[in-house]
Structure formats: C-alpha cells, structure tokens
Amino acid sequence: MLFRDEAQGHWYSFESDEKSVEDTVTRDEVIELASDWAASFYEDDSLEFADIETRIAPIRFWLVTFKKTGTDEVFYAVVLPDGTIVEPQDEKRI
C-alpha cells in the first residue's frame, strides 16, 4: 500500500504492484495530471491544489493534496514518477 485516506464513511487505499518506475514527468505535469484526475474522480471542479510531496517507500511516488474551496476537506491523488495515476480502492467502513 502506498497511501490510505480515511474520508468520511470510506477508506481510500492507494495501492500499486510496481517495483520501480522511471521518472518521465515533471512536478508541474504531475500537478496537472492529478488535478484533472481529482476533479473527475471526486466529481468536484472546486478542488484546489494545496501541496505536493515525494514519498519514497515502498516505491517512489508523488502525493498530491487538494482542498475543497471554502471548506477544510482534503482530497488526495497518488501519481507514479511516469505519470500513472494510482486508482484508489474505495472500501466502505462498517
């Protein structure tokens, strides 16, 4: 597992089987890819880019954070160094 987000009533688990991925996209390209994906996945065009960080374990990836306009709600995107978006698994909490 690369990252887990506990959203209200859900767990979003971002997982990848990749062992190593070659860097082929820039930081700015990652932000653009993640922004487009997040607006579509979370069905919300009001999400604003808030932060980006590189994580190195278990593999290298970008964690991109978005905030919903006018709220404190936070949303995430995980992008591999080649620009691949990691689709989260949505597991409803009991």
LINCOR-V852402 format. One record per pair of residues at least 6 apart in sequence whose C-alpha atoms are under 7 Angstrom apart, sorted by the first residue. I is the first residue (numbers start at 1). J is the second residue. D is the distance in Angstrom with one decimal. If there is no record, write none. Layout:
# LINCOR-V852402
I;J;D / I;J;D
This chain:
# LINCOR-V852402
1;14;6.2 / 1;15;4.5 / 1;16;6.7 / 2;14;5.6 / 2;15;5.3 / 2;58;6.6 / 3;13;6.1 / 3;14;5.2 / 4;11;6.8 / 4;12;5.6 / 4;13;4.5 / 4;14;6.1 / 5;11;5.8 / 5;12;5.0 / 5;13;6.5 / 6;12;6.3 / 9;92;6.3 / 9;93;5.7 / 10;90;6.5 / 10;91;5.8 / 10;92;4.6 / 10;93;5.4 / 11;90;5.9 / 11;91;5.2 / 11;92;6.3 / 11;93;6.7 / 12;88;5.6 / 12;89;5.5 / 12;90;4.8 / 12;91;6.4 / 13;88;5.2 / 13;89;5.1 / 13;90;6.7 / 14;86;6.2 / 14;87;6.4 / 14;88;4.4 / 14;89;6.4 / 15;86;6.9 / 15;88;6.9 / 16;86;6.9 / 19;59;6.5 / 20;59;6.5 / 21;81;6.1 / 21;82;6.4 / 22;81;6.2 / 22;82;5.9 / 23;81;4.6 / 23;82;5.2 / 24;81;6.3 / 24;82;4.7 / 25;81;6.3 / 25;82;5.7 / 25;83;5.9 / 30;79;6.9 / 30;83;6.3 / 34;64;6.9 / 34;77;5.9 / 38;77;6.5 / 39;45;5.0 / 39;47;6.6 / 46;68;5.9 / 46;69;5.7 / 47;66;5.9 / 47;67;5.5 / 47;68;4.6 / 47;69;6.1 / 48;66;5.3 / 48;67;5.3 / 48;68;6.3 / 48;69;6.6 / 49;65;6.3 / 49;66;4.6 / 49;67;6.6 / 50;65;5.4 / 50;66;4.9 / 50;67;6.2 / 51;64;5.9 / 51;65;5.0 / 51;66;7.0 / 52;62;6.7 / 52;63;5.7 / 52;64;4.5 / 52;65;6.2 / 53;62;5.7 / 53;63;5.4 / 53;64;6.6 / 54;61;5.8 / 54;62;4.7 / 54;63;6.3 / 55;61;5.4 / 55;62;6.1 / 61;78;6.8 / 61;79;5.8 / 61;80;4.7 / 61;81;5.9 / 62;78;5.7 / 62;79;5.1 / 62;80;6.2 / 63;76;7.0 / 63;77;6.0 / 63;78;4.9 / 63;79;6.6 / 64;76;5.6 / 64;77;5.1 / 64;78;6.3 / 65;74;6.8 / 65;75;5.8 / 65;76;4.7 / 65;77;6.6 / 66;74;5.7 / 66;75;5.0 / 66;76;6.1 / 67;73;5.7 / 67;74;4.7 / 67;75;6.2 / 68;74;6.6 / 78;85;6.1 / 78;86;5.5 / 79;85;4.6 / 79;86;5.9
